[in-house]
Every structure is written in C-alpha cells, then in structure tokens.
Amino acid sequence: MLLYPDALVLLFLAILLDALIGDPDIIWRRLPHPVVFIGAAIKALEKRFNSENFSPYQRKAGGVLTLVILLICSLALGAMLHWLAKLMPFGEILVVIPAAILIAQKSLYQHVAAVRDGLVNEGLDGGRQAVAMIVGRDPDRLDEAGISRAAIESCAENFSDGVVAPIFWFAVLGLPGLIAYKAVNTADSMIGHKTEQYGDFGWASARFDDLINLPASRLSGLLFVLCAPLIGGSPAKAISAVVTDADSHRSPNAGWPEAAMAGALDLALAGPRIYPGYTVNDPFMNSTGRTSASASDITAALKILIGACALLSLLVFLLALAI
C-alpha cells in the first residue's frame, strides 16, 4: 500500500474484475499465464542449485538461495509496476490486471462446479474426469461420495491459497506482496515435496509457504463460519470443527478452511485418501459428520464459497473507504 496511494481501491477493482471475467481460455490458449514464467524460473534455479552431486547441506542452501532470488525478483517486479502505474495515464491497469490474473475466485468456482456438473450429467466417469483436474488422488478409486468430498476439500483449501492469501498480501504489501506470494506458493507446489529429490532443496520454500499462509488460512476459516447460515448450516458447529480438528491436519494451514467447511456442511472431510501408489491415513475434519457426500453437497459448498468471496470483497471495500 505504501507504493501506491490507492492500492486498496485497485485491489477491490481487481477482485471485481476476476469475479466477472476470471481466466478466459481464449487468452491463455494464446499467451502463457504469468505463473508459467514463475515455474520456468523455478525450474532453472532448481537445475542450477539442486544437483544430484550436492550434499544435503548444499541442496538446502541452494533451496534457501532459490527462495531469496524469487522473493527479490518478484518484489522488484511488483514495485516496478506500481512505479509505472503512477507515471502513466490510466497506469492503474498495470496494477489491476496483474492482480486480477493472480486472484482465482472465478476459476476456483468453475473447476469445482465442473466436478458437480460431471457427476450430474455424466455420472461417475464425468465426475472422476473433472475431479482429476483439481486433486492428485486416484480418481478410479473414488465413488460419488469420494469425488464430492475431494471437490469440496479442494474448494476449501484453494479458497485460502488461491483467493484469500493473494488478496491478503496485496492488502499488506501491494502488488509486490501478491507477486511474491504467488512465486513462493508456486515454488511450494513444484519443489516443496518430501522426496529424495526435493526434501532438502524444497525445504525453505515449503516452510516459508506455511508461514505466509498462516493469516489467510485463519481468515478463510472465519469466512466459512460466517457463511454457514447461507446453506442452513450452523456457525457453532463450524467453529467446533475448527477448534477440535484443524490442528490435527497434516498441513498447519489447510485444516482451518477444511474443518470450517466440514462443520458448515456437517460432512466429515479429509480422512484416509488413496493416491496413485500410496494411501494417506489422516484424521477426519468434523469426524461426527456425514461421509455420504453427493453433488448437492458440492452445490452447498459453492454457495459458501460465493458468500465468503463476497464478504472478503466487502471487507476490502470498507478498508479502502476507511484508509
């Protein structure tokens, strides 16, 4: 915000633009998405600093250096765009459009709704095909309940990572904060895995991603709690699920929105899941809830998602007025 006097106003406009337009395929079929460039930079850095001949210490140091380079470059890029925006007539578009591209409200809704529509219109095959686009678990082992729960879990977790966190970091640091967040989040998704190849090299990116997602995950859970009445759910039950189960999730952040969504829907989410080649035996979020989810539960989750996005937009608008 210090880099541009009307940053929160521009953020509100970016939120509206993303809600209306999202990520049109007609554009990204012809142009590379900005995240593609971030991914290419991460691959280049990984090739340079994660040699199989390096010791674990060298790999970890290379991962720290990779993170620092990503942060410096992304912060500098965002600051440059803010600076250009102040110099050019109608330069605000240099802030609003990149911000709208990096906020994922509409695309998240569309991907989750596609799972529901696949189940309704094409049965299990349609649902499995659609859910395979947004989760990594083995789709062939999922029945309707498993497909529905996977879609809802993805909706909850990605609301925090793809919507709330980008908006939060823009509100705190302007476009530099948003671009830096996306760079770290992309790095976590690419190299933040506990494997032989990435266990040491991706350690810094994974831990830093956990840290910068702490505020957004808590805010996401609160927004879901507040929106539970939209589907006749109980805010008290959603709060209880968060208090009881959020900290038992393997992620320090994902449990908050997932538990809140589970309580709002009265579903048991997370729990044991089958991925290609291995099984994860995690505890349930809201373990007393139903496990027999269906396409109608995805619709209910989408209503909560819309309400949470609207509340977040209102919060940004009020902050813009106040500041």
SULKA-V524466 format. One record per pair of residues at least 4 apart in sequence whose C-alpha atoms are under 7 Angstrom apart, sorted by the first residue. I is the first residue (numbers start at 1). GAP is how many residues later the second one is. If there is no record, write none. Layout:
BEGIN
i=I gap=GAP
i=I gap=GAP
END
This chain:
BEGIN
i=1 gap=4
i=1 gap=6
i=1 gap=170
i=1 gap=171
i=1 gap=172
i=1 gap=173
i=3 gap=79
i=4 gap=78
i=6 gap=4
i=7 gap=4
i=7 gap=167
i=8 gap=4
i=8 gap=163
i=8 gap=308
i=8 gap=312
i=9 gap=4
i=9 gap=311
i=10 gap=4
i=10 gap=86
i=11 gap=4
i=11 gap=85
i=12 gap=4
i=12 gap=301
i=12 gap=304
i=12 gap=305
i=13 gap=4
i=13 gap=83
i=14 gap=4
i=14 gap=82
i=14 gap=83
i=14 gap=85
i=14 gap=86
i=15 gap=4
i=15 gap=85
i=15 gap=298
i=16 gap=4
i=17 gap=4
i=17 gap=83
i=18 gap=4
i=18 gap=82
i=18 gap=83
i=18 gap=85
i=18 gap=87
i=18 gap=88
i=19 gap=86
i=19 gap=87
i=22 gap=84
i=22 gap=85
i=23 gap=78
i=23 gap=84
i=24 gap=4
i=25 gap=4
i=26 gap=4
i=27 gap=4
i=28 gap=4
i=28 gap=5
i=32 gap=4
i=34 gap=4
i=35 gap=4
i=36 gap=4
i=37 gap=4
i=38 gap=4
i=38 gap=145
i=39 gap=4
i=39 gap=147
i=40 gap=4
i=41 gap=4
i=42 gap=4
i=42 gap=145
i=43 gap=4
i=44 gap=4
i=45 gap=4
i=45 gap=21
i=46 gap=4
i=47 gap=4
i=49 gap=10
i=49 gap=13
i=50 gap=4
i=50 gap=9
i=50 gap=12
i=50 gap=151
i=54 gap=4
i=54 gap=5
i=55 gap=4
i=56 gap=4
i=56 gap=144
i=57 gap=4
i=58 gap=4
i=59 gap=4
i=59 gap=141
i=59 gap=142
i=60 gap=4
i=60 gap=140
i=60 gap=141
i=60 gap=143
i=61 gap=4
i=62 gap=4
i=62 gap=139
i=63 gap=4
i=63 gap=138
i=63 gap=139
i=63 gap=140
i=63 gap=141
i=64 gap=4
i=64 gap=140
i=65 gap=4
i=66 gap=4
i=67 gap=4
i=67 gap=137
i=67 gap=138
i=68 gap=4
i=69 gap=4
i=70 gap=4
i=70 gap=113
i=71 gap=4
i=71 gap=109
i=72 gap=4
i=73 gap=4
i=74 gap=4
i=74 gap=102
i=74 gap=105
i=74 gap=106
i=75 gap=4
i=75 gap=101
i=75 gap=102
i=75 gap=104
i=75 gap=105
i=76 gap=4
i=76 gap=100
i=77 gap=4
i=77 gap=99
i=78 gap=4
i=78 gap=97
i=78 gap=98
i=78 gap=101
i=79 gap=4
i=79 gap=97
i=80 gap=4
i=81 gap=4
i=81 gap=13
i=81 gap=14
i=82 gap=4
i=82 gap=13
i=83 gap=4
i=84 gap=4
i=84 gap=7
i=85 gap=6
i=85 gap=7
i=85 gap=9
i=85 gap=10
i=86 gap=5
i=87 gap=4
i=92 gap=4
i=93 gap=4
i=94 gap=4
i=95 gap=4
i=95 gap=80
i=96 gap=4
i=97 gap=4
i=98 gap=4
i=99 gap=4
i=99 gap=76
i=103 gap=59
i=103 gap=60
i=103 gap=63
i=104 gap=4
i=104 gap=58
i=104 gap=59
i=105 gap=4
i=105 gap=58
i=106 gap=4
i=107 gap=4
i=108 gap=4
i=108 gap=47
i=109 gap=4
i=109 gap=193
i=110 gap=4
i=111 gap=4
i=112 gap=4
i=112 gap=39
i=112 gap=43
i=113 gap=4
i=114 gap=4
i=114 gap=16
i=115 gap=4
i=115 gap=12
i=115 gap=15
i=115 gap=16
i=115 gap=36
i=116 gap=4
i=116 gap=11
i=116 gap=179
i=116 gap=182
i=117 gap=4
i=118 gap=4
i=118 gap=5
i=118 gap=8
i=118 gap=9
i=118 gap=12
i=119 gap=4
i=119 gap=5
i=119 gap=7
i=119 gap=8
i=119 gap=176
i=120 gap=175
i=122 gap=4
i=123 gap=4
i=124 gap=4
i=124 gap=19
i=124 gap=20
i=125 gap=4
i=126 gap=4
i=127 gap=4
i=127 gap=20
i=128 gap=4
i=128 gap=11
i=128 gap=12
i=128 gap=19
i=131 gap=4
i=131 gap=16
i=131 gap=20
i=132 gap=4
i=132 gap=7
i=134 gap=20
i=135 gap=19
i=136 gap=139
i=137 gap=137
i=137 gap=138
i=137 gap=139
i=138 gap=136
i=138 gap=137
i=138 gap=138
i=142 gap=4
i=142 gap=5
i=143 gap=4
i=144 gap=4
i=144 gap=150
i=145 gap=4
i=145 gap=146
i=145 gap=147
i=145 gap=148
i=145 gap=149
i=146 gap=4
i=147 gap=4
i=148 gap=4
i=148 gap=145
i=148 gap=146
i=148 gap=147
i=148 gap=150
i=149 gap=4
i=149 gap=120
i=149 gap=144
i=150 gap=4
i=151 gap=4
i=152 gap=4
i=152 gap=146
i=152 gap=149
i=153 gap=4
i=153 gap=105
i=153 gap=116
i=154 gap=4
i=155 gap=4
i=156 gap=4
i=156 gap=101
i=156 gap=102
i=156 gap=105
i=157 gap=4
i=157 gap=97
i=157 gap=100
i=157 gap=101
i=158 gap=4
i=159 gap=4
i=159 gap=5
i=160 gap=4
i=160 gap=5
i=160 gap=56
i=160 gap=57
i=160 gap=60
i=161 gap=4
i=162 gap=4
i=163 gap=4
i=164 gap=4
i=164 gap=52
i=164 gap=56
i=165 gap=4
i=165 gap=48
i=165 gap=51
i=166 gap=4
i=166 gap=12
i=166 gap=15
i=167 gap=4
i=168 gap=4
i=168 gap=48
i=169 gap=4
i=169 gap=5
i=169 gap=8
i=169 gap=9
i=170 gap=4
i=170 gap=5
i=170 gap=7
i=170 gap=8
i=173 gap=4
i=174 gap=4
i=175 gap=4
i=176 gap=4
i=177 gap=4
i=178 gap=4
i=179 gap=4
i=180 gap=4
i=181 gap=4
i=182 gap=4
i=183 gap=4
i=184 gap=4
i=184 gap=21
i=184 gap=25
i=185 gap=4
i=185 gap=24
i=186 gap=4
i=187 gap=4
i=187 gap=5
i=187 gap=18
i=188 gap=4
i=188 gap=17
i=188 gap=18
i=188 gap=21
i=191 gap=7
i=191 gap=11
i=192 gap=6
i=192 gap=10
i=192 gap=11
i=192 gap=13
i=192 gap=14
i=193 gap=5
i=193 gap=6
i=193 gap=9
i=194 gap=4
i=194 gap=5
i=195 gap=4
i=198 gap=4
i=199 gap=4
i=202 gap=4
i=203 gap=4
i=204 gap=4
i=205 gap=4
i=206 gap=4
i=207 gap=4
i=208 gap=4
i=209 gap=4
i=210 gap=4
i=210 gap=42
i=210 gap=43
i=213 gap=4
i=213 gap=40
i=214 gap=4
i=214 gap=39
i=215 gap=4
i=216 gap=4
i=217 gap=4
i=217 gap=36
i=217 gap=37
i=217 gap=39
i=217 gap=40
i=218 gap=4
i=218 gap=38
i=219 gap=4
i=220 gap=4
i=220 gap=37
i=221 gap=4
i=221 gap=35
i=221 gap=36
i=221 gap=39
i=222 gap=4
i=223 gap=4
i=223 gap=85
i=224 gap=4
i=224 gap=36
i=224 gap=37
i=224 gap=80
i=224 gap=84
i=225 gap=10
i=225 gap=13
i=225 gap=14
i=225 gap=35
i=225 gap=39
i=226 gap=9
i=227 gap=77
i=227 gap=80
i=227 gap=81
i=228 gap=4
i=228 gap=5
i=228 gap=6
i=228 gap=7
i=228 gap=36
i=228 gap=76
i=229 gap=4
i=229 gap=5
i=229 gap=6
i=230 gap=74
i=231 gap=69
i=233 gap=31
i=233 gap=32
i=234 gap=4
i=234 gap=30
i=235 gap=4
i=235 gap=29
i=236 gap=4
i=237 gap=4
i=237 gap=26
i=237 gap=27
i=238 gap=4
i=238 gap=22
i=238 gap=23
i=238 gap=24
i=238 gap=25
i=238 gap=26
i=239 gap=4
i=239 gap=21
i=240 gap=4
i=241 gap=4
i=241 gap=18
i=241 gap=19
i=241 gap=22
i=241 gap=44
i=241 gap=45
i=242 gap=4
i=242 gap=14
i=242 gap=17
i=242 gap=18
i=245 gap=14
i=245 gap=40
i=245 gap=41
i=246 gap=9
i=246 gap=10
i=246 gap=13
i=246 gap=39
i=247 gap=5
i=247 gap=8
i=248 gap=35
i=249 gap=6
i=251 gap=4
i=254 gap=4
i=255 gap=4
i=256 gap=4
i=257 gap=4
i=258 gap=4
i=258 gap=27
i=259 gap=4
i=259 gap=26
i=259 gap=27
i=260 gap=4
i=261 gap=4
i=262 gap=4
i=262 gap=5
i=262 gap=6
i=262 gap=7
i=262 gap=23
i=262 gap=24
i=263 gap=4
i=263 gap=23
i=266 gap=23
i=266 gap=24
i=267 gap=19
i=267 gap=22
i=267 gap=23
i=267 gap=24
i=268 gap=16
i=268 gap=17
i=268 gap=18
i=268 gap=19
i=268 gap=20
i=268 gap=21
i=268 gap=22
i=268 gap=23
i=269 gap=15
i=269 gap=16
i=269 gap=17
i=270 gap=12
i=270 gap=13
i=270 gap=14
i=270 gap=15
i=271 gap=10
i=271 gap=11
i=271 gap=12
i=271 gap=13
i=272 gap=8
i=272 gap=9
i=272 gap=10
i=273 gap=6
i=273 gap=7
i=273 gap=8
i=274 gap=4
i=274 gap=5
i=274 gap=6
i=275 gap=4
i=293 gap=4
i=294 gap=4
i=295 gap=4
i=296 gap=4
i=297 gap=4
i=298 gap=4
i=299 gap=4
i=300 gap=4
i=301 gap=4
i=302 gap=4
i=303 gap=4
i=304 gap=4
i=305 gap=4
i=306 gap=4
i=307 gap=4
i=308 gap=4
i=309 gap=4
i=310 gap=4
i=311 gap=4
i=312 gap=4
i=313 gap=4
i=314 gap=4
i=315 gap=4
i=316 gap=4
i=317 gap=4
i=318 gap=4
i=319 gap=4
END
